């Protein structure tokens, strides 16, 4: 195993983990757990396949396992500063807080797909492989996530969708 091949992907893993879990410390723990599992299971990676997608699959599985284990515990408050970088003006910072809050209202499966496609710029096929779901499921989760984000950002007012026949 070439350690540099995994090391090159750590910034993306950290960015995705921070957006996924909401705070820096939990995200760092998730990345560390992901890297540990990836190193232990590296023999399962197929040479020539997309290492980035494989690492995101490992992170997804670690994250799901952590959620399952934490269901009996009280959830931490998501009132922290948003994980995305803030721009210069106060109104921009407030918009980012609103986006972060809207993201936190999404179901996990929708938030994962939205973050992988919008932030990590993965293709539908890559997300499908990373999350082990069909491409159609990726597309429907993305569509639902985008609509929920629109509603949340519009102040909770539902936007009527055009019916396509």
N, C-alpha and C positions, 0 to 999 in steps of 0.2 A: 504494500500500500504506500502510495506517495502522500505523505502528510500535507504537502502543499495543495493537493487537489481538494482536500476537505477544507483546509484553512481559507482558501479563496472564497468559499461560500459562507463563512461565518457572518460577515456583515449583513447579508440578506437574511440569514436565519435569525439574527438578532432583531432586525427590523420587523420581520413577520411575527416573531414571538412577542415583541412589545405591543404590536397592534392587536395581537390575538388575546393576550392576557391582561393588558392594561397597565402594568407597572413594571418598572425597570428591574427590580429585584426578582420578581417571579419570572420575568422574561429571561433573565440571565440564568436562573435555575433551569428553565425549560431548555435553553440552548445547551447548557452543560449536560443535562440528562440526555438530550438528543445526540450530542457528540460522543458521549460515553457509549450509548447504545449503538451508534453507527460504527464506532471502532470495534466494538465487540462482535458486531454482526456484518462487518465489512466483507466477509467471505460470501455473503448472500448477494452482494451487488454484482451484477453482470457487467463485465468489462465491455466497454463500447456503448453502454446505455447511458442515459442522462443522469449524471451524478447529482445534479441540483434537484431534479424531480425525486430521486431516491431519498435524498436527505430531507426534503419536505414531507415525504411519506413517513419517514422515521419520526419526524417532529409531530406530524399529525397523530400518529399512533401513541407516542408518549403523552401528548396533550390529552387525548381521549382517555387514556388510562388514568391520568391524574384527575380528570374530572370525575370519572367513575369512583375513584377512591375518595374524593372530597365531597361527594354528595351528602354524606352524613354530617359534614362540618358546616358551620355558619359561613356563608359567602362573605368575602371581603368587600368593603365599600369600593365603588368605582368612582369616587369623588376626587381622584388624584388629577394632577395636571395632565392634559392629553399627551399621548406618546409621539404625536407628530410634531415636527419642528415648527416653531412659531415664527411668523414674519414680524415686521417692524411695528405695525400699528396695533392699537388696542382693539379696534373693531375686527381686525384679522384674527387676533388671538381669541376673541369671543366666538367668531365663526368656527374656529378650530375646536373649541370646547363643545359647541353645538354638534359638530360632525362627530366628534368622539362619543358624545352621549348618544347620538342616533345609532352609531355603530354598536354600542353596548346593548341596545334594545333588540338587535337582530338575534335570531336563534343562531347557535354556534355553527351549524352546517351552512347557513347562508353567509355568515360573517367570514368563515374560512374561504369560501369560494370567492366572495367579493374581494377580500384582501389579496388572495393569490393572483387574481386576474388584474385588478386595478393597481395594486401596489407593486407586486412582484412581476407583473407583466408576463405571466405564464399563459400559454395557450390553453384552450379548452381541453385538448388532448392531454397536455401535461398535468392539468388540474385533475382530470379524470383518473389518470394513473396515480397521482400522488394521494388522492383520497379514496381510491378503489371504488369509484362509482361510475356509471355510464355517462357518456358525454351529454345525453339528454337531461340527465339529472343535474349536471353542472349548469347547463343552460337554464333550466327551470329555477334552480336555487339562485342563480345570478339575477334572473328576471325578478323574482320575488324580493330579493335583497335590494335591488335598485328601486323597486316600487315602494318598499317600506322606508327606505332612506328618503325618497321624494316626499312621502307623507310626513315623516318625522321632521324634515327640514321645512316643510310648509306649515308647521305648527299643528300637525295632527289632522289636517283637513284632507280627506281622501280626494285623490285626483281621478276623474273618470277616465277610463281607458276605452279606446275605440275597439269595437268588436270586429274582428276580421273573420270573414266567411270564406 
